[in-house]
Amino acid sequence: MESVNTKVQTGLRLDPDLYNRLKIKAKRQKRSFNSYVETILEAAAGADYPSLGKGFKVSNEILSLGNTLPHYSEEEIAADERLSYLLSK
């Protein structure tokens, strides 16, 4: 079975000094530059909303609120991990 690449490739312009410092830090942690930068960006972006974590159980009261939500297209649901999770329960 073929694996599906769920990553988006993007170009990023960085100051050369910043780029070199990030490369050094990634190497010290024995990680790729991409992996290191992705971790930094994930930490910055994740600060806006809490993570439920794996195995988190949503109460029936909260799940019943799903019946009051408007209809979302499959594309909209697939594009939003939290919405997809909540609507799959």
PyMOL Python script that loads the backbone (N, CA, C, O; Angstrom):
from pymol import cmd

cmd.read_pdbstr("""\
ATOM      1  N   MET A   1       0.845  -1.183   0.000  1.00  0.00           N
ATOM      2  CA  MET A   1       0.000   0.000   0.000  1.00  0.00           C
ATOM      3  C   MET A   1       0.888   1.242   0.000  1.00  0.00           C
ATOM      4  O   MET A   1       1.881   1.304   0.724  1.00  0.00           O
ATOM      5  N   GLU A   2       0.519   2.235  -0.821  1.00  0.00           N
ATOM      6  CA  GLU A   2       1.297   3.458  -0.894  1.00  0.00           C
ATOM      7  C   GLU A   2       1.015   4.343   0.311  1.00  0.00           C
ATOM      8  O   GLU A   2      -0.123   4.454   0.767  1.00  0.00           O
ATOM      9  N   SER A   3       2.074   4.972   0.819  1.00  0.00           N
ATOM     10  CA  SER A   3       1.848   5.904   1.912  1.00  0.00           C
ATOM     11  C   SER A   3       1.465   7.263   1.324  1.00  0.00           C
ATOM     12  O   SER A   3       1.935   7.633   0.248  1.00  0.00           O
ATOM     13  N   VAL A   4       0.622   7.993   2.023  1.00  0.00           N
ATOM     14  CA  VAL A   4       0.152   9.287   1.566  1.00  0.00           C
ATOM     15  C   VAL A   4       0.951  10.369   2.280  1.00  0.00           C
ATOM     16  O   VAL A   4       1.046  10.383   3.507  1.00  0.00           O
ATOM     17  N   ASN A   5       1.525  11.281   1.488  1.00  0.00           N
ATOM     18  CA  ASN A   5       2.266  12.390   2.075  1.00  0.00           C
ATOM     19  C   ASN A   5       1.272  13.453   2.517  1.00  0.00           C
ATOM     20  O   ASN A   5       0.614  14.079   1.686  1.00  0.00           O
ATOM     21  N   THR A   6       1.164  13.655   3.818  1.00  0.00           N
ATOM     22  CA  THR A   6       0.213  14.624   4.341  1.00  0.00           C
ATOM     23  C   THR A   6       0.875  15.955   4.658  1.00  0.00           C
ATOM     24  O   THR A   6       0.253  16.823   5.271  1.00  0.00           O
ATOM     25  N   LYS A   7       2.105  16.126   4.257  1.00  0.00           N
ATOM     26  CA  LYS A   7       2.832  17.368   4.511  1.00  0.00           C
ATOM     27  C   LYS A   7       2.687  18.306   3.316  1.00  0.00           C
ATOM     28  O   LYS A   7       2.549  17.854   2.179  1.00  0.00           O
ATOM     29  N   VAL A   8       2.720  19.594   3.572  1.00  0.00           N
ATOM     30  CA  VAL A   8       2.673  20.609   2.539  1.00  0.00           C
ATOM     31  C   VAL A   8       4.091  21.144   2.353  1.00  0.00           C
ATOM     32  O   VAL A   8       4.745  21.562   3.308  1.00  0.00           O
ATOM     33  N   GLN A   9       4.544  21.120   1.121  1.00  0.00           N
ATOM     34  CA  GLN A   9       5.873  21.655   0.852  1.00  0.00           C
ATOM     35  C   GLN A   9       5.754  23.158   0.632  1.00  0.00           C
ATOM     36  O   GLN A   9       4.883  23.622  -0.103  1.00  0.00           O
ATOM     37  N   THR A  10       6.634  23.906   1.272  1.00  0.00           N
ATOM     38  CA  THR A  10       6.574  25.358   1.168  1.00  0.00           C
ATOM     39  C   THR A  10       7.972  25.936   1.088  1.00  0.00           C
ATOM     40  O   THR A  10       8.929  25.341   1.582  1.00  0.00           O
ATOM     41  N   GLY A  11       8.085  27.084   0.472  1.00  0.00           N
ATOM     42  CA  GLY A  11       9.357  27.810   0.439  1.00  0.00           C
ATOM     43  C   GLY A  11       9.372  28.809   1.578  1.00  0.00           C
ATOM     44  O   GLY A  11       8.346  29.412   1.894  1.00  0.00           O
ATOM     45  N   LEU A  12      10.501  28.985   2.180  1.00  0.00           N
ATOM     46  CA  LEU A  12      10.611  29.895   3.316  1.00  0.00           C
ATOM     47  C   LEU A  12      11.903  30.683   3.169  1.00  0.00           C
ATOM     48  O   LEU A  12      12.978  30.098   3.039  1.00  0.00           O
ATOM     49  N   ARG A  13      11.805  31.993   3.188  1.00  0.00           N
ATOM     50  CA  ARG A  13      13.006  32.825   3.096  1.00  0.00           C
ATOM     51  C   ARG A  13      13.432  33.213   4.505  1.00  0.00           C
ATOM     52  O   ARG A  13      12.656  33.792   5.266  1.00  0.00           O
ATOM     53  N   LEU A  14      14.676  32.887   4.840  1.00  0.00           N
ATOM     54  CA  LEU A  14      15.205  33.177   6.167  1.00  0.00           C
ATOM     55  C   LEU A  14      16.490  33.982   6.050  1.00  0.00           C
ATOM     56  O   LEU A  14      17.217  33.888   5.061  1.00  0.00           O
ATOM     57  N   ASP A  15      16.748  34.767   7.073  1.00  0.00           N
ATOM     58  CA  ASP A  15      18.031  35.431   7.197  1.00  0.00           C
ATOM     59  C   ASP A  15      19.103  34.349   7.273  1.00  0.00           C
ATOM     60  O   ASP A  15      18.927  33.377   8.009  1.00  0.00           O
ATOM     61  N   PRO A  16      20.210  34.482   6.537  1.00  0.00           N
ATOM     62  CA  PRO A  16      21.241  33.432   6.542  1.00  0.00           C
ATOM     63  C   PRO A  16      21.776  33.099   7.933  1.00  0.00           C
ATOM     64  O   PRO A  16      22.052  31.935   8.226  1.00  0.00           O
ATOM     65  N   ASP A  17      21.925  34.101   8.786  1.00  0.00           N
ATOM     66  CA  ASP A  17      22.429  33.841  10.137  1.00  0.00           C
ATOM     67  C   ASP A  17      21.421  33.011  10.940  1.00  0.00           C
ATOM     68  O   ASP A  17      21.813  32.082  11.647  1.00  0.00           O
ATOM     69  N   LEU A  18      20.136  33.337  10.837  1.00  0.00           N
ATOM     70  CA  LEU A  18      19.102  32.564  11.520  1.00  0.00           C
ATOM     71  C   LEU A  18      19.085  31.136  10.989  1.00  0.00           C
ATOM     72  O   LEU A  18      19.014  30.184  11.767  1.00  0.00           O
ATOM     73  N   TYR A  19      19.147  30.983   9.678  1.00  0.00           N
ATOM     74  CA  TYR A  19      19.161  29.660   9.065  1.00  0.00           C
ATOM     75  C   TYR A  19      20.315  28.819   9.615  1.00  0.00           C
ATOM     76  O   TYR A  19      20.120  27.658   9.973  1.00  0.00           O
ATOM     77  N   ASN A  20      21.496  29.394   9.681  1.00  0.00           N
ATOM     78  CA  ASN A  20      22.670  28.663  10.187  1.00  0.00           C
ATOM     79  C   ASN A  20      22.518  28.288  11.655  1.00  0.00           C
ATOM     80  O   ASN A  20      22.907  27.192  12.057  1.00  0.00           O
ATOM     81  N   ARG A  21      21.955  29.190  12.463  1.00  0.00           N
ATOM     82  CA  ARG A  21      21.753  28.874  13.878  1.00  0.00           C
ATOM     83  C   ARG A  21      20.752  27.741  14.047  1.00  0.00           C
ATOM     84  O   ARG A  21      20.937  26.862  14.889  1.00  0.00           O
ATOM     85  N   LEU A  22      19.696  27.764  13.249  1.00  0.00           N
ATOM     86  CA  LEU A  22      18.705  26.692  13.318  1.00  0.00           C
ATOM     87  C   LEU A  22      19.301  25.357  12.877  1.00  0.00           C
ATOM     88  O   LEU A  22      19.018  24.321  13.477  1.00  0.00           O
ATOM     89  N   LYS A  23      20.120  25.381  11.836  1.00  0.00           N
ATOM     90  CA  LYS A  23      20.770  24.152  11.377  1.00  0.00           C
ATOM     91  C   LYS A  23      21.659  23.567  12.466  1.00  0.00           C
ATOM     92  O   LYS A  23      21.673  22.353  12.674  1.00  0.00           O
ATOM     93  N   ILE A  24      22.397  24.423  13.159  1.00  0.00           N
ATOM     94  CA  ILE A  24      23.280  23.969  14.243  1.00  0.00           C
ATOM     95  C   ILE A  24      22.461  23.342  15.366  1.00  0.00           C
ATOM     96  O   ILE A  24      22.807  22.273  15.870  1.00  0.00           O
ATOM     97  N   LYS A  25      21.371  24.007  15.761  1.00  0.00           N
ATOM     98  CA  LYS A  25      20.533  23.462  16.837  1.00  0.00           C
ATOM     99  C   LYS A  25      19.909  22.130  16.431  1.00  0.00           C
ATOM    100  O   LYS A  25      19.830  21.210  17.245  1.00  0.00           O
ATOM    101  N   ALA A  26      19.472  22.023  15.192  1.00  0.00           N
ATOM    102  CA  ALA A  26      18.898  20.760  14.709  1.00  0.00           C
ATOM    103  C   ALA A  26      19.952  19.659  14.748  1.00  0.00           C
ATOM    104  O   ALA A  26      19.666  18.540  15.172  1.00  0.00           O
ATOM    105  N   LYS A  27      21.156  19.968  14.314  1.00  0.00           N
ATOM    106  CA  LYS A  27      22.232  18.968  14.297  1.00  0.00           C
ATOM    107  C   LYS A  27      22.574  18.514  15.713  1.00  0.00           C
ATOM    108  O   LYS A  27      22.819  17.329  15.943  1.00  0.00           O
ATOM    109  N   ARG A  28      22.592  19.435  16.650  1.00  0.00           N
ATOM    110  CA  ARG A  28      22.878  19.081  18.045  1.00  0.00           C
ATOM    111  C   ARG A  28      21.832  18.118  18.607  1.00  0.00           C
ATOM    112  O   ARG A  28      22.143  17.280  19.454  1.00  0.00           O
ATOM    113  N   GLN A  29      20.617  18.240  18.141  1.00  0.00           N
ATOM    114  CA  GLN A  29      19.541  17.357  18.598  1.00  0.00           C
ATOM    115  C   GLN A  29      19.399  16.123  17.711  1.00  0.00           C
ATOM    116  O   GLN A  29      18.479  15.322  17.880  1.00  0.00           O
ATOM    117  N   LYS A  30      20.336  15.984  16.754  1.00  0.00           N
ATOM    118  CA  LYS A  30      20.317  14.848  15.820  1.00  0.00           C
ATOM    119  C   LYS A  30      18.978  14.755  15.090  1.00  0.00           C
ATOM    120  O   LYS A  30      18.371  13.688  14.991  1.00  0.00           O
ATOM    121  N   ARG A  31      18.541  15.906  14.585  1.00  0.00           N
ATOM    122  CA  ARG A  31      17.275  15.997  13.856  1.00  0.00           C
ATOM    123  C   ARG A  31      17.523  16.699  12.533  1.00  0.00           C
ATOM    124  O   ARG A  31      18.523  17.397  12.361  1.00  0.00           O
ATOM    125  N   SER A  32      16.605  16.506  11.608  1.00  0.00           N
ATOM    126  CA  SER A  32      16.705  17.237  10.347  1.00  0.00           C
ATOM    127  C   SER A  32      16.303  18.689  10.592  1.00  0.00           C
ATOM    128  O   SER A  32      15.609  19.007  11.558  1.00  0.00           O
ATOM    129  N   PHE A  33      16.755  19.552   9.697  1.00  0.00           N
ATOM    130  CA  PHE A  33      16.383  20.961   9.785  1.00  0.00           C
ATOM    131  C   PHE A  33      14.861  21.093   9.752  1.00  0.00           C
ATOM    132  O   PHE A  33      14.278  21.812  10.563  1.00  0.00           O
ATOM    133  N   ASN A  34      14.217  20.392   8.808  1.00  0.00           N
ATOM    134  CA  ASN A  34      12.771  20.459   8.665  1.00  0.00           C
ATOM    135  C   ASN A  34      12.060  20.026   9.951  1.00  0.00           C
ATOM    136  O   ASN A  34      11.146  20.706  10.418  1.00  0.00           O
ATOM    137  N   SER A  35      12.480  18.901  10.515  1.00  0.00           N
ATOM    138  CA  SER A  35      11.856  18.394  11.729  1.00  0.00           C
ATOM    139  C   SER A  35      12.007  19.387  12.875  1.00  0.00           C
ATOM    140  O   SER A  35      11.064  19.613  13.634  1.00  0.00           O
ATOM    141  N   TYR A  36      13.174  19.968  12.999  1.00  0.00           N
ATOM    142  CA  TYR A  36      13.433  20.918  14.077  1.00  0.00           C
ATOM    143  C   TYR A  36      12.550  22.161  13.933  1.00  0.00           C
ATOM    144  O   TYR A  36      11.921  22.599  14.896  1.00  0.00           O
ATOM    145  N   VAL A  37      12.509  22.722  12.726  1.00  0.00           N
ATOM    146  CA  VAL A  37      11.713  23.930  12.493  1.00  0.00           C
ATOM    147  C   VAL A  37      10.227  23.629  12.652  1.00  0.00           C
ATOM    148  O   VAL A  37       9.484  24.448  13.192  1.00  0.00           O
ATOM    149  N   GLU A  38       9.788  22.457  12.185  1.00  0.00           N
ATOM    150  CA  GLU A  38       8.384  22.078  12.321  1.00  0.00           C
ATOM    151  C   GLU A  38       7.986  21.990  13.801  1.00  0.00           C
ATOM    152  O   GLU A  38       6.884  22.396  14.170  1.00  0.00           O
ATOM    153  N   THR A  39       8.866  21.470  14.637  1.00  0.00           N
ATOM    154  CA  THR A  39       8.592  21.372  16.066  1.00  0.00           C
ATOM    155  C   THR A  39       8.442  22.761  16.694  1.00  0.00           C
ATOM    156  O   THR A  39       7.553  22.990  17.514  1.00  0.00           O
ATOM    157  N   ILE A  40       9.315  23.673  16.300  1.00  0.00           N
ATOM    158  CA  ILE A  40       9.237  25.047  16.813  1.00  0.00           C
ATOM    159  C   ILE A  40       7.925  25.698  16.389  1.00  0.00           C
ATOM    160  O   ILE A  40       7.254  26.338  17.198  1.00  0.00           O
ATOM    161  N   LEU A  41       7.564  25.534  15.119  1.00  0.00           N
ATOM    162  CA  LEU A  41       6.335  26.138  14.616  1.00  0.00           C
ATOM    163  C   LEU A  41       5.097  25.502  15.248  1.00  0.00           C
ATOM    164  O   LEU A  41       4.122  26.196  15.535  1.00  0.00           O
ATOM    165  N   GLU A  42       5.132  24.206  15.462  1.00  0.00           N
ATOM    166  CA  GLU A  42       4.002  23.511  16.100  1.00  0.00           C
ATOM    167  C   GLU A  42       3.787  24.032  17.520  1.00  0.00           C
ATOM    168  O   GLU A  42       2.651  24.250  17.944  1.00  0.00           O
ATOM    169  N   ALA A  43       4.878  24.229  18.247  1.00  0.00           N
ATOM    170  CA  ALA A  43       4.769  24.744  19.618  1.00  0.00           C
ATOM    171  C   ALA A  43       4.174  26.153  19.613  1.00  0.00           C
ATOM    172  O   ALA A  43       3.360  26.491  20.473  1.00  0.00           O
ATOM    173  N   ALA A  44       4.581  26.966  18.649  1.00  0.00           N
ATOM    174  CA  ALA A  44       4.067  28.335  18.573  1.00  0.00           C
ATOM    175  C   ALA A  44       2.600  28.344  18.159  1.00  0.00           C
ATOM    176  O   ALA A  44       1.812  29.106  18.718  1.00  0.00           O
ATOM    177  N   ALA A  45       2.222  27.523  17.203  1.00  0.00           N
ATOM    178  CA  ALA A  45       0.846  27.487  16.708  1.00  0.00           C
ATOM    179  C   ALA A  45      -0.083  26.785  17.695  1.00  0.00           C
ATOM    180  O   ALA A  45      -1.256  27.143  17.794  1.00  0.00           O
ATOM    181  N   GLY A  46       0.415  25.808  18.414  1.00  0.00           N
ATOM    182  CA  GLY A  46      -0.412  25.053  19.349  1.00  0.00           C
ATOM    183  C   GLY A  46      -0.792  25.827  20.582  1.00  0.00           C
ATOM    184  O   GLY A  46      -1.678  25.406  21.325  1.00  0.00           O
ATOM    185  N   ALA A  47      -0.149  26.938  20.817  1.00  0.00           N
ATOM    186  CA  ALA A  47      -0.425  27.719  22.019  1.00  0.00           C
ATOM    187  C   ALA A  47      -1.796  28.392  21.964  1.00  0.00           C
ATOM    188  O   ALA A  47      -2.302  28.843  22.992  1.00  0.00           O
ATOM    189  N   ASP A  48      -2.410  28.465  20.766  1.00  0.00           N
ATOM    190  CA  ASP A  48      -3.692  29.152  20.635  1.00  0.00           C
ATOM    191  C   ASP A  48      -4.870  28.357  21.181  1.00  0.00           C
ATOM    192  O   ASP A  48      -5.880  28.943  21.570  1.00  0.00           O
ATOM    193  N   TYR A  49      -4.758  27.044  21.217  1.00  0.00           N
ATOM    194  CA  TYR A  49      -5.851  26.224  21.709  1.00  0.00           C
ATOM    195  C   TYR A  49      -5.288  24.972  22.362  1.00  0.00           C
ATOM    196  O   TYR A  49      -4.233  24.483  21.958  1.00  0.00           O
ATOM    197  N   PRO A  50      -5.978  24.452  23.365  1.00  0.00           N
ATOM    198  CA  PRO A  50      -5.459  23.287  24.079  1.00  0.00           C
ATOM    199  C   PRO A  50      -5.564  22.010  23.247  1.00  0.00           C
ATOM    200  O   PRO A  50      -6.420  21.889  22.371  1.00  0.00           O
ATOM    201  N   SER A  51      -4.700  21.089  23.534  1.00  0.00           N
ATOM    202  CA  SER A  51      -4.730  19.785  22.888  1.00  0.00           C
ATOM    203  C   SER A  51      -5.475  18.814  23.797  1.00  0.00           C
ATOM    204  O   SER A  51      -5.247  18.785  25.007  1.00  0.00           O
ATOM    205  N   LEU A  52      -6.364  18.021  23.210  1.00  0.00           N
ATOM    206  CA  LEU A  52      -7.114  17.060  24.007  1.00  0.00           C
ATOM    207  C   LEU A  52      -6.290  15.833  24.343  1.00  0.00           C
ATOM    208  O   LEU A  52      -6.540  15.176  25.353  1.00  0.00           O
ATOM    209  N   GLY A  53      -5.323  15.521  23.520  1.00  0.00           N
ATOM    210  CA  GLY A  53      -4.482  14.360  23.771  1.00  0.00           C
ATOM    211  C   GLY A  53      -5.174  13.070  23.348  1.00  0.00           C
ATOM    212  O   GLY A  53      -6.400  13.014  23.242  1.00  0.00           O
ATOM    213  N   LYS A  54      -4.388  12.055  23.114  1.00  0.00           N
ATOM    214  CA  LYS A  54      -4.921  10.761  22.683  1.00  0.00           C
ATOM    215  C   LYS A  54      -5.709  10.121  23.822  1.00  0.00           C
ATOM    216  O   LYS A  54      -5.326  10.214  24.988  1.00  0.00           O
ATOM    217  N   GLY A  55      -6.797   9.481  23.471  1.00  0.00           N
ATOM    218  CA  GLY A  55      -7.607   8.788  24.464  1.00  0.00           C
ATOM    219  C   GLY A  55      -8.552   9.683  25.251  1.00  0.00           C
ATOM    220  O   GLY A  55      -9.239   9.207  26.155  1.00  0.00           O
ATOM    221  N   PHE A  56      -8.599  10.983  24.922  1.00  0.00           N
ATOM    222  CA  PHE A  56      -9.488  11.902  25.632  1.00  0.00           C
ATOM    223  C   PHE A  56     -10.936  11.509  25.364  1.00  0.00           C
ATOM    224  O   PHE A  56     -11.324  11.309  24.213  1.00  0.00           O
ATOM    225  N   LYS A  57     -11.724  11.401  26.409  1.00  0.00           N
ATOM    226  CA  LYS A  57     -13.131  11.022  26.288  1.00  0.00           C
ATOM    227  C   LYS A  57     -14.009  12.263  26.405  1.00  0.00           C
ATOM    228  O   LYS A  57     -13.909  13.027  27.365  1.00  0.00           O
ATOM    229  N   VAL A  58     -14.868  12.445  25.411  1.00  0.00           N
ATOM    230  CA  VAL A  58     -15.791  13.573  25.407  1.00  0.00           C
ATOM    231  C   VAL A  58     -17.093  13.118  26.049  1.00  0.00           C
ATOM    232  O   VAL A  58     -17.597  12.040  25.736  1.00  0.00           O
ATOM    233  N   SER A  59     -17.640  13.933  26.947  1.00  0.00           N
ATOM    234  CA  SER A  59     -18.877  13.559  27.646  1.00  0.00           C
ATOM    235  C   SER A  59     -20.055  13.510  26.676  1.00  0.00           C
ATOM    236  O   SER A  59     -20.041  14.168  25.636  1.00  0.00           O
ATOM    237  N   ASN A  60     -21.066  12.731  27.022  1.00  0.00           N
ATOM    238  CA  ASN A  60     -22.268  12.617  26.194  1.00  0.00           C
ATOM    239  C   ASN A  60     -22.973  13.960  26.056  1.00  0.00           C
ATOM    240  O   ASN A  60     -23.566  14.251  25.017  1.00  0.00           O
ATOM    241  N   GLU A  61     -22.908  14.769  27.091  1.00  0.00           N
ATOM    242  CA  GLU A  61     -23.530  16.099  27.043  1.00  0.00           C
ATOM    243  C   GLU A  61     -22.891  16.944  25.939  1.00  0.00           C
ATOM    244  O   GLU A  61     -23.588  17.601  25.165  1.00  0.00           O
ATOM    245  N   ILE A  62     -21.574  16.920  25.878  1.00  0.00           N
ATOM    246  CA  ILE A  62     -20.856  17.673  24.844  1.00  0.00           C
ATOM    247  C   ILE A  62     -21.134  17.070  23.467  1.00  0.00           C
ATOM    248  O   ILE A  62     -21.361  17.797  22.501  1.00  0.00           O
ATOM    249  N   LEU A  63     -21.116  15.741  23.383  1.00  0.00           N
ATOM    250  CA  LEU A  63     -21.380  15.081  22.110  1.00  0.00           C
ATOM    251  C   LEU A  63     -22.771  15.426  21.576  1.00  0.00           C
ATOM    252  O   LEU A  63     -22.954  15.550  20.365  1.00  0.00           O
ATOM    253  N   SER A  64     -23.748  15.581  22.463  1.00  0.00           N
ATOM    254  CA  SER A  64     -25.106  15.902  22.024  1.00  0.00           C
ATOM    255  C   SER A  64     -25.169  17.283  21.387  1.00  0.00           C
ATOM    256  O   SER A  64     -26.075  17.556  20.599  1.00  0.00           O
ATOM    257  N   LEU A  65     -24.230  18.153  21.713  1.00  0.00           N
ATOM    258  CA  LEU A  65     -24.191  19.478  21.089  1.00  0.00           C
ATOM    259  C   LEU A  65     -23.900  19.378  19.592  1.00  0.00           C
ATOM    260  O   LEU A  65     -24.218  20.289  18.827  1.00  0.00           O
ATOM    261  N   GLY A  66     -23.294  18.264  19.185  1.00  0.00           N
ATOM    262  CA  GLY A  66     -22.995  18.066  17.772  1.00  0.00           C
ATOM    263  C   GLY A  66     -24.223  18.090  16.897  1.00  0.00           C
ATOM    264  O   GLY A  66     -24.138  18.420  15.714  1.00  0.00           O
ATOM    265  N   ASN A  67     -25.371  17.744  17.465  1.00  0.00           N
ATOM    266  CA  ASN A  67     -26.620  17.760  16.695  1.00  0.00           C
ATOM    267  C   ASN A  67     -27.077  19.171  16.364  1.00  0.00           C
ATOM    268  O   ASN A  67     -27.927  19.355  15.493  1.00  0.00           O
ATOM    269  N   THR A  68     -26.528  20.164  17.042  1.00  0.00           N
ATOM    270  CA  THR A  68     -26.920  21.549  16.791  1.00  0.00           C
ATOM    271  C   THR A  68     -25.985  22.257  15.823  1.00  0.00           C
ATOM    272  O   THR A  68     -26.213  23.418  15.482  1.00  0.00           O
ATOM    273  N   LEU A  69     -24.928  21.570  15.374  1.00  0.00           N
ATOM    274  CA  LEU A  69     -23.958  22.179  14.467  1.00  0.00           C
ATOM    275  C   LEU A  69     -24.515  22.273  13.058  1.00  0.00           C
ATOM    276  O   LEU A  69     -25.323  21.439  12.649  1.00  0.00           O
ATOM    277  N   PRO A  70     -24.084  23.296  12.307  1.00  0.00           N
ATOM    278  CA  PRO A  70     -24.503  23.386  10.907  1.00  0.00           C
ATOM    279  C   PRO A  70     -23.859  22.271  10.092  1.00  0.00           C
ATOM    280  O   PRO A  70     -22.920  21.623  10.555  1.00  0.00           O
ATOM    281  N   HIS A  71     -24.356  22.047   8.889  1.00  0.00           N
ATOM    282  CA  HIS A  71     -23.793  21.020   8.009  1.00  0.00           C
ATOM    283  C   HIS A  71     -22.446  21.503   7.467  1.00  0.00           C
ATOM    284  O   HIS A  71     -22.322  22.648   7.032  1.00  0.00           O
ATOM    285  N   TYR A  72     -21.450  20.636   7.497  1.00  0.00           N
ATOM    286  CA  TYR A  72     -20.134  20.918   6.935  1.00  0.00           C
ATOM    287  C   TYR A  72     -19.879  19.955   5.794  1.00  0.00           C
ATOM    288  O   TYR A  72     -20.281  18.793   5.853  1.00  0.00           O
ATOM    289  N   SER A  73     -19.204  20.441   4.742  1.00  0.00           N
ATOM    290  CA  SER A  73     -18.846  19.556   3.633  1.00  0.00           C
ATOM    291  C   SER A  73     -17.725  18.620   4.093  1.00  0.00           C
ATOM    292  O   SER A  73     -17.036  18.897   5.075  1.00  0.00           O
ATOM    293  N   GLU A  74     -17.555  17.521   3.378  1.00  0.00           N
ATOM    294  CA  GLU A  74     -16.488  16.581   3.711  1.00  0.00           C
ATOM    295  C   GLU A  74     -15.129  17.265   3.639  1.00  0.00           C
ATOM    296  O   GLU A  74     -14.235  16.956   4.427  1.00  0.00           O
ATOM    297  N   GLU A  75     -14.968  18.185   2.705  1.00  0.00           N
ATOM    298  CA  GLU A  75     -13.696  18.908   2.566  1.00  0.00           C
ATOM    299  C   GLU A  75     -13.425  19.785   3.782  1.00  0.00           C
ATOM    300  O   GLU A  75     -12.296  19.848   4.267  1.00  0.00           O
ATOM    301  N   GLU A  76     -14.460  20.460   4.273  1.00  0.00           N
ATOM    302  CA  GLU A  76     -14.304  21.318   5.454  1.00  0.00           C
ATOM    303  C   GLU A  76     -13.957  20.489   6.682  1.00  0.00           C
ATOM    304  O   GLU A  76     -13.114  20.880   7.490  1.00  0.00           O
ATOM    305  N   ILE A  77     -14.612  19.347   6.816  1.00  0.00           N
ATOM    306  CA  ILE A  77     -14.342  18.475   7.960  1.00  0.00           C
ATOM    307  C   ILE A  77     -12.924  17.921   7.881  1.00  0.00           C
ATOM    308  O   ILE A  77     -12.210  17.905   8.883  1.00  0.00           O
ATOM    309  N   ALA A  78     -12.513  17.467   6.704  1.00  0.00           N
ATOM    310  CA  ALA A  78     -11.173  16.900   6.530  1.00  0.00           C
ATOM    311  C   ALA A  78     -10.090  17.941   6.769  1.00  0.00           C
ATOM    312  O   ALA A  78      -8.991  17.599   7.205  1.00  0.00           O
ATOM    313  N   ALA A  79     -10.382  19.204   6.491  1.00  0.00           N
ATOM    314  CA  ALA A  79      -9.391  20.267   6.644  1.00  0.00           C
ATOM    315  C   ALA A  79      -9.200  20.704   8.091  1.00  0.00           C
ATOM    316  O   ALA A  79      -8.220  21.384   8.396  1.00  0.00           O
ATOM    317  N   ASP A  80     -10.097  20.336   8.976  1.00  0.00           N
ATOM    318  CA  ASP A  80     -10.025  20.762  10.378  1.00  0.00           C
ATOM    319  C   ASP A  80      -9.965  19.525  11.274  1.00  0.00           C
ATOM    320  O   ASP A  80     -10.968  18.839  11.470  1.00  0.00           O
ATOM    321  N   GLU A  81      -8.789  19.254  11.809  1.00  0.00           N
ATOM    322  CA  GLU A  81      -8.574  18.048  12.616  1.00  0.00           C
ATOM    323  C   GLU A  81      -9.504  17.988  13.825  1.00  0.00           C
ATOM    324  O   GLU A  81     -10.033  16.923  14.142  1.00  0.00           O
ATOM    325  N   ARG A  82      -9.706  19.096  14.490  1.00  0.00           N
ATOM    326  CA  ARG A  82     -10.571  19.099  15.682  1.00  0.00           C
ATOM    327  C   ARG A  82     -12.022  18.859  15.319  1.00  0.00           C
ATOM    328  O   ARG A  82     -12.727  18.110  15.996  1.00  0.00           O
ATOM    329  N   LEU A  83     -12.468  19.502  14.241  1.00  0.00           N
ATOM    330  CA  LEU A  83     -13.846  19.315  13.797  1.00  0.00           C
ATOM    331  C   LEU A  83     -14.054  17.864  13.363  1.00  0.00           C
ATOM    332  O   LEU A  83     -15.073  17.254  13.685  1.00  0.00           O
ATOM    333  N   SER A  84     -13.096  17.326  12.641  1.00  0.00           N
ATOM    334  CA  SER A  84     -13.169  15.936  12.197  1.00  0.00           C
ATOM    335  C   SER A  84     -13.271  14.994  13.396  1.00  0.00           C
ATOM    336  O   SER A  84     -14.070  14.057  13.391  1.00  0.00           O
ATOM    337  N   TYR A  85     -12.465  15.244  14.411  1.00  0.00           N
ATOM    338  CA  TYR A  85     -12.484  14.402  15.615  1.00  0.00           C
ATOM    339  C   TYR A  85     -13.837  14.468  16.305  1.00  0.00           C
ATOM    340  O   TYR A  85     -14.415  13.436  16.646  1.00  0.00           O
ATOM    341  N   LEU A  86     -14.337  15.663  16.507  1.00  0.00           N
ATOM    342  CA  LEU A  86     -15.600  15.830  17.226  1.00  0.00           C
ATOM    343  C   LEU A  86     -16.778  15.225  16.477  1.00  0.00           C
ATOM    344  O   LEU A  86     -17.664  14.628  17.089  1.00  0.00           O
ATOM    345  N   LEU A  87     -16.792  15.375  15.162  1.00  0.00           N
ATOM    346  CA  LEU A  87     -17.906  14.869  14.382  1.00  0.00           C
ATOM    347  C   LEU A  87     -17.823  13.369  14.166  1.00  0.00           C
ATOM    348  O   LEU A  87     -18.804  12.748  13.757  1.00  0.00           O
ATOM    349  N   SER A  88     -16.669  12.781  14.435  1.00  0.00           N
ATOM    350  CA  SER A  88     -16.536  11.337  14.265  1.00  0.00           C
ATOM    351  C   SER A  88     -17.044  10.575  15.487  1.00  0.00           C
ATOM    352  O   SER A  88     -17.155   9.350  15.428  1.00  0.00           O
ATOM    353  N   LYS A  89     -17.350  11.241  16.572  1.00  0.00           N
ATOM    354  CA  LYS A  89     -17.815  10.597  17.806  1.00  0.00           C
ATOM    355  C   LYS A  89     -19.301  10.402  17.814  1.00  0.00           C
ATOM    356  O   LYS A  89     -19.849   9.874  18.781  1.00  0.00           O
TER     357      LYS A  89
END
""", "prot")
cmd.dss("prot")
cmd.show_as("cartoon", "prot")
cmd.util.cbc("prot")
cmd.orient("prot")
